Amino acid sequence: MGTFAATDAPFVEGVHIGLVAEFDSPAGLGYIDSADGNRYLFHCIAIADGSREITLGQKVLFEIVMRFNKSEAWNIQKNN
């Protein structure tokens, strides 16, 4: 299990598949619905290409990090 550098929070093992369900560009916050039926919050800094923008409905690969006792999506990559 690795750690998330900004908080030294542990990653949950594995890469997950999902879809961007919500994204508020001005706030930089959104949600990903994973293939396993869970929903994960993310901040735009978690988008791997550095663009800080992502399209609703975009298929993604992502990791999960535990922050403040909650699961969040991290290292979000577009999966066409």
N, CA and C of each residue as an Amber inpcrd file, in Angstrom:
protein
   240
   0.8420000  -1.1720000   0.0000000   0.0000000   0.0000000   0.0000000
   0.8890000   1.2370000   0.0000000   0.6910000   2.1460000  -0.9570000
   1.4590000   3.3830000  -1.0280000   0.8170000   4.4730000  -0.2020000
   1.3830000   5.6840000  -0.2960000   0.7990000   6.8180000   0.4230000
   0.5570000   7.9780000  -0.5160000  -0.3630000   8.8300000  -0.1580000
  -0.7230000  10.0330000  -0.8890000   0.1350000  11.1520000  -0.3280000
   1.0190000  11.7050000  -1.1330000   2.0540000  12.6230000  -0.6570000
   1.5190000  13.8400000   0.0960000   0.3960000  14.3930000  -0.3210000
  -0.0940000  15.6220000   0.3090000  -0.5160000  15.4130000   1.7580000
  -0.9330000  14.2050000   2.0990000  -1.4160000  13.9650000   3.4640000
  -0.8040000  12.7220000   4.0980000   0.0400000  12.0160000   3.3590000
   0.5780000  10.7280000   3.7870000  -0.5310000   9.7240000   4.0840000
  -1.6650000   9.9070000   3.4230000  -2.7900000   8.9870000   3.5840000
  -2.5550000   7.7380000   2.7420000  -3.0190000   6.5850000   3.2040000
  -2.8000000   5.3480000   2.4500000  -3.7200000   5.2270000   1.2390000
  -3.1740000   4.6560000   0.1710000  -3.9750000   4.3010000  -0.9920000
  -4.6400000   2.9640000  -0.7310000  -5.8080000   2.7710000  -1.3090000
  -6.4430000   1.4660000  -1.3370000  -5.8770000   0.7690000  -2.5640000
  -5.4940000  -0.4770000  -2.4210000  -4.8370000  -1.1990000  -3.5130000
  -5.6880000  -1.2680000  -4.7790000  -5.0260000  -1.1770000  -5.9190000
  -5.6640000  -1.4170000  -7.2060000  -6.1210000  -0.1720000  -7.9390000
  -6.3600000  -0.3760000  -9.2210000  -6.8820000   0.6640000 -10.1000000
  -8.3530000   0.3490000 -10.3330000  -9.1670000   1.3790000 -10.3230000
 -10.6090000   1.2100000 -10.4600000 -11.0850000   1.8560000 -11.7520000
 -12.2420000   1.3960000 -12.2410000 -12.8560000   1.9090000 -13.4600000
 -14.1310000   2.6390000 -13.0690000 -14.4080000   3.7720000 -13.7300000
 -15.6410000   4.4870000 -13.4350000 -15.9840000   5.5250000 -14.4760000
 -17.0260000   6.3000000 -14.1630000 -17.4960000   7.3880000 -15.0170000
 -17.6070000   8.6500000 -14.1800000 -17.2590000   9.7910000 -14.7780000
 -17.4270000  11.0720000 -14.0960000 -18.9280000  11.3680000 -14.0590000
 -19.4990000  11.3710000 -12.8650000 -20.9370000  11.5660000 -12.6880000
 -21.3110000  13.0240000 -12.4840000 -20.4330000  13.7760000 -11.8150000
 -20.6590000  15.1990000 -11.5540000 -19.3060000  15.9030000 -11.5600000
 -19.3160000  17.1590000 -12.0250000 -18.1050000  17.9700000 -11.9290000
 -18.4790000  19.4410000 -11.9800000 -18.1210000  20.1660000 -10.9340000
 -18.3390000  21.6100000 -10.8330000 -16.9900000  22.2760000 -11.0800000
 -16.7790000  22.7420000 -12.2990000 -15.4850000  23.3000000 -12.6850000
 -15.0490000  24.4790000 -11.8200000 -15.9190000  25.4770000 -11.5370000
 -15.4760000  26.5940000 -10.6960000 -15.0340000  26.1580000  -9.2960000
 -15.7020000  25.1610000  -8.7270000 -15.3350000  24.6690000  -7.3950000
 -14.1980000  23.6590000  -7.4680000 -14.0410000  23.0290000  -8.6330000
 -13.0080000  22.0110000  -8.7970000 -13.3550000  20.6820000  -8.1510000
 -14.6310000  20.4660000  -7.8470000 -15.0570000  19.2420000  -7.1730000
 -15.9930000  18.4270000  -8.0430000 -15.8990000  17.1090000  -7.8910000
 -16.7740000  16.2340000  -8.6440000 -16.8910000  14.8760000  -7.9990000
 -17.6430000  13.9910000  -8.6790000 -17.8360000  12.6240000  -8.2100000
 -17.6400000  11.6590000  -9.3600000 -17.0590000  10.5150000  -9.0340000
 -16.9080000   9.4170000  -9.9750000 -17.7450000   8.2600000  -9.4640000
 -18.5640000   7.6850000 -10.3500000 -19.2880000   6.4570000 -10.0360000
 -18.4370000   5.3000000 -10.5290000 -18.0380000   4.4260000  -9.6210000
 -17.1720000   3.3090000  -9.9980000 -17.9960000   2.1370000 -10.5180000
 -17.3310000   1.2570000 -11.2390000 -17.9860000   0.0790000 -11.7950000
 -18.5430000  -0.8270000 -10.7040000 -17.9920000  -0.7390000  -9.4850000
 -18.4840000  -1.5830000  -8.3940000 -19.6580000  -0.9540000  -7.6400000
 -20.1730000   0.1800000  -8.1440000 -21.3520000   0.7940000  -7.5620000
 -21.1040000   1.8470000  -6.4990000 -19.8550000   2.1520000  -6.1900000
 -19.5460000   3.1810000  -5.1990000 -19.3510000   4.5330000  -5.8760000
 -19.5210000   5.5990000  -5.1090000 -19.3130000   6.9660000  -5.6060000
 -18.1740000   7.5920000  -4.8120000 -17.2260000   8.2100000  -5.5390000
 -16.0490000   8.8010000  -4.9050000 -15.9230000  10.2760000  -5.2600000
 -15.7160000  11.0870000  -4.2420000 -15.4390000  12.5000000  -4.4100000
 -14.0450000  12.6720000  -5.0130000 -13.8480000  13.7250000  -5.7940000
 -12.4990000  14.0750000  -6.2410000 -12.3790000  15.5810000  -6.3660000
 -11.1470000  16.0570000  -6.2710000 -10.8180000  17.4540000  -6.5160000
 -10.0430000  17.5030000  -7.8230000 -10.1370000  18.6140000  -8.5380000
  -9.5190000  18.7180000  -9.8610000  -8.0150000  18.4690000  -9.8560000
  -7.3320000  18.6610000  -8.7320000  -5.8900000  18.3810000  -8.7010000
  -5.5970000  16.8920000  -8.8260000  -6.6240000  16.0450000  -8.6850000
  -6.4500000  14.5970000  -8.8010000  -6.4800000  14.1230000 -10.2490000
  -6.7710000  15.0230000 -11.1990000  -6.7940000  14.6550000 -12.6190000
  -5.3490000  14.5680000 -13.0980000  -4.9460000  13.3930000 -13.5300000
  -3.5390000  13.0760000 -13.7950000  -2.8920000  13.9170000 -14.8890000
  -3.6520000  14.3680000 -15.8940000  -3.0170000  15.1110000 -16.9880000
  -2.7370000  16.5730000 -16.6430000  -3.1310000  17.0140000 -15.4460000
  -2.8490000  18.3700000 -15.0030000  -3.7860000  19.4300000 -15.5480000
  -4.7760000  19.0420000 -16.3370000  -5.6740000  20.0080000 -16.9660000
  -6.6640000  20.6410000 -15.9930000  -6.9680000  19.9440000 -14.9100000
  -7.9670000  20.3720000 -13.9170000  -9.3700000  20.4570000 -14.4910000
  -9.5890000  19.8590000 -15.6400000 -10.9060000  19.8070000 -16.2770000
 -11.1750000  18.3850000 -16.7380000 -12.4580000  17.9820000 -16.6630000
 -12.8450000  16.6640000 -17.1440000 -14.3150000  16.7250000 -17.5490000
 -14.6900000  15.9460000 -18.5170000 -16.0340000  15.9600000 -19.0820000
 -16.9600000  15.0080000 -18.3310000 -18.2020000  15.4410000 -18.1310000
 -19.2000000  14.5410000 -17.5500000 -19.3590000  13.3210000 -18.4410000
 -19.4800000  12.1600000 -17.8360000 -19.6410000  10.9220000 -18.5830000
 -18.3390000  10.3050000 -19.0630000 -17.2220000  10.9980000 -18.8340000
 -15.9070000  10.4880000 -19.2510000 -15.5970000   9.1870000 -18.5180000
 -15.2000000   8.1590000 -19.2590000 -14.7310000   6.9240000 -18.6420000
 -13.3390000   7.1850000 -18.0750000 -13.0920000   6.7040000 -16.8660000
 -11.8100000   6.9620000 -16.2140000 -11.2780000   5.7230000 -15.4920000
  -9.9700000   5.7390000 -15.3070000  -9.2750000   4.8200000 -14.4150000
  -8.8060000   5.6820000 -13.2560000  -8.8570000   5.1620000 -12.0350000
  -8.4490000   5.9650000 -10.8860000  -8.0220000   5.0730000  -9.7300000
  -7.3220000   5.6890000  -8.8060000  -6.9510000   5.0320000  -7.5610000
  -7.7900000   5.6520000  -6.4520000  -7.7850000   5.0310000  -5.3040000
  -8.5400000   5.5470000  -4.1630000  -7.5640000   5.8360000  -3.0360000
  -7.7530000   6.9950000  -2.4130000  -6.9400000   7.3850000  -1.2700000
  -7.8920000   7.6920000  -0.1170000  -7.4640000   7.3770000   1.0860000
  -8.2490000   7.6910000   2.2820000  -7.7900000   9.0470000   2.7980000
  -8.6940000  10.0290000   2.8550000  -8.3980000  11.3610000   3.3800000
  -9.4980000  11.7370000   4.3500000  -9.1130000  12.1490000   5.5280000
 -10.0810000  12.5660000   6.5430000 -11.1310000  11.4820000   6.7850000
 -10.6700000  10.2340000   6.8020000 -11.5160000   9.0620000   7.0310000
 -12.5640000   8.8300000   5.9520000 -12.3270000   9.3530000   4.7500000
 -13.2410000   9.1410000   3.6290000 -12.4380000   8.7250000   2.4070000
 -13.0500000   7.9170000   1.5620000 -12.4140000   7.4830000   0.3140000
 -12.5860000   8.5600000  -0.7470000 -11.4830000   8.9000000  -1.4320000
 -11.5290000   9.8570000  -2.5350000 -10.7960000   9.2820000  -3.7370000
 -11.2210000   9.6990000  -4.9290000 -10.5500000   9.3000000  -6.1570000
  -9.2830000  10.1210000  -6.3290000  -8.2230000   9.4790000  -6.8350000
  -6.9350000  10.1230000  -7.0560000  -6.2940000   9.5360000  -8.2970000
  -5.4010000  10.2770000  -8.9280000  -4.6960000   9.8300000 -10.1220000
  -5.6960000   9.4270000 -11.2030000  -6.6220000  10.3270000 -11.4970000
  -7.6990000  10.0660000 -12.4350000  -7.1820000  10.2020000 -13.8590000
  -7.3620000   9.1330000 -14.6370000  -6.8770000   9.1010000 -16.0210000
  -8.0280000   8.7750000 -16.9600000  -8.0980000   9.5160000 -18.0660000
  -9.1340000   9.2470000 -19.0610000  -8.9220000   7.8610000 -19.6460000
 -10.0280000   7.1500000 -19.8450000  -9.9880000   5.7750000 -20.3580000
 -10.9630000   5.6850000 -21.5210000 -10.4500000   5.9590000 -22.7170000
 -11.3310000   5.9860000 -23.8980000 -11.6740000   4.6380000 -24.3280000
